Amino acid sequence: MAYVVDEAVTFLSRYVDDIETRFNHDERNWDVPITQHGLEVFTNKVRTLGASKFGQIGEYVDVAQWYIINNCGNELDHKESLYSRNIQQENIDTIQKNEFPYWFKKKMALLTANGDPKATDDLYALSQFPNDRYTSWQSCIVNGFRFRCKERDDKFKTQCSGMCVGDENDELIYYGVLLEVLELDFILGRNVFVFRCKWYNTDPKEKKMVVDHNLASIDITSKFWMVVQRVNHRNIYDIQEHVKDEVLMNDIFQEEESNELPPFQPSKELSNTSFIDRNDVEPETLPLEAVLAVGNRNVIADNLDDDVAKSVMSKRGGRGKRGGLAREDG
C-alpha cells in the first residue's frame, strides 16, 4: 500500500507548479544569477553558505590588489607604460608588480576628475583598492562547484576543500587546500571573491610528488603523504569544442539551405497497376475470420467455415501455398 501511495504522490507532483517538489526544486549546488558588470572580474556567480565573520586585510592589501589586477586578462594593458621607459625585459614583471597598482590608482582618479569617458565605473572602482575590512566565508558554491574550507571540511565525510590549479597545458599542476573564502568590497557596490589556499610543494625536481595510475601522492610534511585524484563533478560535463566551420567525420552533415520538393501528384495509371486499389472488379466484403486468416500465413483453413475457407483459399492461391495474396485479373 505504501508503494502505491508513493507512486500516486510522485505522479501528482509532476502537475503541481506552486508547491516545491523534487521535480521542480533548485539543484543542490544551485548558485545565484550572474551580476552583470563591464569587467569580468566583477561578474560574480558565487553563492555563499553558512555564517560569516569580518577581518582586516592589513599589510596584505597590496598582494590582494595585485592578484586581482593581474588576473583581469586582456582587459587591462599593464605593460604599456613600462615599455616607454626602456626597462630590461627581465625586470619588467618585478617593477610592474610594485608600481602599477598605485600608478593605475592615480591615473583613474585623474581621468575621472576630468570627465574622461575611458574612466568607467568599473575601472575606477578597481583602481581604488579594496576596503580594509573583508567578509570571510567557510563555504560557497561557484558555477555548480561546492567548496568548503579545510577547518569545516574536516567535520564531513565527503571532502570539498581540495584545490587544483594547472597551467595551460597541465604540464605543471599545483595541489592545495582551501583555507578561507574572502569577499573583498570595492567602491560603487563592486565586490570580488578570492580564495586563500595552502599550496603544497609539487616541484618535480624536489621529488615531492609521485604520480602512479592516475593517483598523485604529495609529501605534505617530511613524514606524511597525501593521495589526491582529479575527478569530474556531478552534472558538470566537458564537451569538446571545435571551430564553427569545421566539419568532423562523425558529425551529421546538414546543408544550410534546404530544397523544397513539389507536392506529390499520383499517376492515373497507379490505380490500374496497384494491388491495393482494383477498379476492374466488383468490391467484395469478407468476414472478420477471413481477414484474420489472410494475415496469418499459418492458419489452417479446416478450422473455418466452408464458405469462409473457400474465400480464403481463393485469395491465397490454394491450400498449402505460402506467400501473399494472389492477383486476380477478373
Protein Blocks (a to p, Z undefined) as FASTA:
>chain_A
ZZmmmmmmmmmmmmcfkbccfklgccfklccdddddfblklmccdddehjdddddeklmm
mmmmmmmmmmnojmbcfklmmmmnopafklmmmmmmmmmmmmmmmmmmmmmmnopaklcf
klmmmmnopafbdcddfbdceehiacddfklmmmpmbdckbccdddfkomaccddddfbd
cddddehhiacdddddddddfbfklopacceehiacddfbfmbccdddddddehiacddd
ddfklccfkbccddfbdcddddddddfklmmmpckbcckbccddddfklmmmmmpmkbcf
klpcfklmmmmmmmnopghiacdddddeZZ
